[in-house]
């Protein structure tokens, strides 16, 4: 049996998740210009694609978090929600470190941490609610791809 959707809570979680992405982007400086200036590894997407992909990923993440919030309160749920907000904070920090400060190797460490946090969050979400876990998979795959790009850019620039 499906619970009635709490539209306010769903909107709030998605809004906060999207807002974290927007703030991270704003605090990162002129990411498009910086990205264009890099010598990039093979398979690097055009810069405009990031502006399309990230809002969709944040939407999926927010919906996944909402689903977890709707499950009964347990220790596992609390851990999963905590992991979600921690990984989102690390996600917020990464573009600032990478683009604003141009600390490419430090950003590699940060994105590797993000990889681990997103993987663990996805696993916890999946254990609690399979749909929530599945909704995190595109984000997880994109973060792994971003790690490849980050390492490639650090090596080439």
N, C-alpha and C positions, 0 to 999 in steps of 0.2 A: 504494500500500500504506500502510495506516495504522499508525502507531507505537502500541505499547502505552501506555496512559495511565499516567503517573506520578502516582498519586492524591495522594501526599504533596506533591509539588511543586504540583500543581493547587490543592490545599487551601491550601497556604502562601501562594501568590500571591493567591488570592481572599481569604483571611483578612486578609492585610496590606492589601490594597486596601480592604476593608470597614472595617478598623480605622482607617485614615487618615480615612475618612468619619466614623466615629463620634467620633474624637478631635476632628476639626474642628468637628463639631456640639457636642460637650461644651464646647469652649473658646469657643464663640460666644455663650454665654449663653442666655437664654430666647427662642429664635428664633420660636417660635409666637406668643408675646405681642407681640413686636416687629413681626412680619409683620402681625398683625391690626391694629396701630395705624397702619399706613401708609395714605396715600392712594395707591391703586394704579392703574396704567394698565389700559385695557381688556384683556380676555382673561386677567387674573390668575387663576390657579387657587386653590382653597381651600388653606389652609395644610396640612391633613392630607395632601394629595396628595404633598407633598415627601417625607414619611416613607415613602411607598409606592414612589415612583419611584426615589429615590436608591439604596436597597439593590439594586434590580434592575439599575440602571445599573452600579454597582460590581461586581456579579456578572459582567455581560457584559464589562466592562473586564478583570477578572481572568482570565476565560477567554481573552479575546483575547491578553492578555500571556502566558499559559501557552502558547498555540499558538505564539507567536513564540519563546519560550524553547525550544520543542521543535524548532525548525528548526536546520539546521547553523550552526555559529558562523562568521559572516562580519562584515565591517566594517559592512554594512548592518544586520544583526541587532543589533549592539552599539549603533549609532546609534538604532535603533527602540526598544530597551529603555531606553536613556538618556532618550530623549524621553518615554517612558511615565512613568518615575519623576519627571522634571522637571514634566510636566504635572500629575501627581498631587499633587506638593508645592504647586504653584500653586493647585490645586483645594482643598487643605487650608487654604491661607492666606485664600482669598476670603471664606468665611463669617465668619471672625474679624474681618477688616477691615470687612466690611459690617455684621454684627450687633453684635459686641462693641464695636468702636470707633465705629461709625456714620459711617464715612468713605465716604459714598456715591459721591463723584466719584473718590476714589482706588480704590475697588472697581470702578468702571467701567474704569479703566486695567488693573487686575488681570484682570478678566474678559475684556477684549479680548485681553490677552496669552494667557490661557487658550484663547480661541477659536483663536488662531493655533497654539498648541502642540497642541491636540487635532486640529485640521485636519491639521497636518503629521504627527502621530503616526498618524492614521488612514490617510493616504496611504502612509506608510512601511510600516505593517502590511499594507495592501492589496497593496503591491508584493511583500512577502515571502510573504504567505498571504492569499488573497482572503477566506476565512472570518473571519480575525482582523480584517481591514478592515471587513467587513460588521458584525461584532459591535460595532464602535466607533461606527457611524452613529447609533444612538439617543442615545448620550451626546453626540455632536457636535450633533445637532439640539436636544437639551435645553439644552445650553450656549448655543447661539445664542438660544434662547427666553429663557433666564435673562439673557442680555445685554440683550435688549429690556426685561425686567422691571426689571433693575438701572438702566438708563438712565431708564426711566419713573419709578421710585421716586425717583431722584436729582433729576429735574426737578420732581416733584410734592411733595416733602417738604423 
